[in-house]
């Protein structure tokens, strides 16, 4: 019996809002209204984009390509990501 390849292993995903501060993730899907999705993509949050979660308080503070964005909880729930692990310091 051979070990499964990385293509056969399931990829874990979660809503962006569930990511911890100090973690990085890759956006895999955006499931929100058309207007919100268009604005997110214009700001650099699109499928395949790398995001870093900077902080979580009343909103989610993320870094996308060197720009910090504050996303409301409801909007962040509609963004599905694949966690990459903590940010190296």
C-alpha positions, 0 to 999 in steps of 0.5 A, spaced: 500 500 500 502 506 498 502 513 502 497 518 499 499 524 495 498 531 497 493 531 491 489 526 495 489 528 502 483 533 504 485 540 505 482 543 511 479 550 510 475 555 515 471 561 515 476 567 515 473 569 522 475 563 525 483 564 524 487 566 530 491 573 530 498 572 528 496 566 522 496 566 515 491 563 510 490 563 503 483 565 500 479 559 497 472 562 496 468 568 497 461 567 499 458 574 500 453 579 496 456 581 489 457 588 491 461 586 497 465 580 493 467 586 488 469 590 493 473 585 496 477 583 490 478 590 488 482 591 495 486 584 493 482 579 497 481 574 492 481 567 491 488 565 491 490 571 495 495 570 501 492 574 508 495 575 514 491 576 521 493 581 525 488 582 530 481 580 532 477 585 537 470 588 534 473 587 527 478 582 523 484 586 522 488 583 516 494 584 512 493 583 504 499 585 500 502 590 505 495 593 506 491 593 512 484 592 512 478 592 517 473 587 516 466 586 519 465 579 522 459 578 518 463 579 512 469 575 514 464 569 515 463 569 508 471 568 506 473 561 506 481 560 507 486 555 508 490 556 514 498 556 513 500 557 520 503 562 524 507 568 521 514 567 522 517 573 527 
